[in-house]
């Protein structure tokens, strides 16, 4: 399932992702899925958000949206079985410094122009 989320101030996007996880876990049986095997995959900032939710699924800021309607009133949580991160933004300052050519521990590609 691919989800959309708001790209606005933290933690609104995490609340959207948390809601989507709860919805997917509740709906998984209807598509012969296994709710306990729901995970997240994200790239770049999406990977960072997947990591945040994977590490703190019980954070009340992420669970602020009301529970999605579930089968027979089942309540599901926002925990995930796995997180796959592709090029996550784990060090925003380091990434900025790299882009500006100010990092001393890595060298930009020869054809990279920071201007």
C-alpha positions in Angstrom: 0.0 0.0 0.0 1.4 3.4 -1.0 0.4 6.2 1.3 0.2 10.0 1.1 1.0 12.2 4.0 1.0 15.9 4.7 4.3 17.7 4.1 3.9 20.3 6.8 5.2 21.0 10.3 6.3 18.1 12.5 4.6 15.9 13.7 1.6 16.1 11.4 3.2 13.9 8.7 4.0 11.2 11.3 0.4 11.3 12.5 -0.7 10.6 8.9 1.8 7.7 8.6 0.8 6.3 12.0 -2.9 6.4 10.9 -2.1 4.7 7.6 -0.2 1.9 9.5 -3.2 1.4 11.8 -5.6 1.4 8.8 -3.4 -1.1 6.9 -3.2 -3.4 9.9 -7.0 -3.3 10.3 -7.6 -3.9 6.6 -4.9 -6.5 5.9 -7.1 -9.6 6.4 -9.5 -8.3 3.7 -6.6 -8.7 1.1 -5.3 -11.9 2.8 -2.5 -9.9 4.4 -1.0 -10.5 7.8 -1.4 -7.4 10.1 1.7 -8.4 12.1 3.8 -8.2 9.0 3.1 -4.6 8.1 6.2 -2.5 7.6 7.5 0.7 6.2 9.7 1.6 3.3 10.8 5.2 2.6 13.3 7.1 0.6 15.1 10.3 1.7 12.9 12.3 4.1 10.3 9.5 3.9 12.9 7.1 5.1 13.6 9.4 8.1 9.9 9.5 8.9 9.7 5.7 8.6 12.6 5.4 11.1 11.0 7.8 13.5 7.7 5.9 13.5 9.5 2.5 13.7 11.4 3.7 16.8 8.5 5.4 18.6 5.2 3.8 17.5 3.6 4.6 20.8 4.5 8.4 20.8 1.2 10.1 21.6 2.0 12.9 19.1 1.9 10.3 16.3 -1.3 8.7 17.5 -3.2 12.0 17.7 -5.6 11.1 14.8 -8.7 9.1 15.8 -8.4 5.3 15.1 -9.5 4.3 11.7 -12.6 2.1 11.5 -11.6 -1.5 11.9 -13.3 -4.8 11.4 -15.6 -5.6 14.4 -14.3 -2.5 16.2 -10.8 -4.0 16.4 -8.2 -1.5 17.8 -4.8 -1.7 16.2 -1.6 0.1 17.1 1.0 1.8 15.0 3.8 -0.7 15.5 5.5 -2.1 12.4 7.5 -5.3 11.8 10.2 -3.7 9.8 11.5 -0.4 8.4 13.5 -0.2 5.1 15.3 3.1 4.7 16.7 4.2 1.3 19.0 7.2 1.5 17.5 8.5 4.8 18.0 12.1 5.9 19.7 11.1 9.2 22.2 14.0 9.4 20.6 17.1 7.8 23.5 19.3 8.8 26.1 16.9 7.4 24.0 16.6 4.2 23.9 20.4 3.9 27.6 20.7 4.5 28.3 18.0 1.9 26.1 19.9 -0.7 28.0 23.1 0.0 31.4 21.3 -0.2 32.2 22.0 3.4 32.6 18.5 4.6 36.2 17.5 5.3 35.5 13.8 5.8 34.0 13.1 2.3 34.8 14.4 -1.1 32.0 15.4 -3.6 32.2 13.9 -7.1 34.6 15.6 -9.4 31.8 17.1 -11.6 29.8 18.3 -8.6 29.1 22.1 -8.5 27.9 23.4 -5.1 27.0 26.8 -6.4 
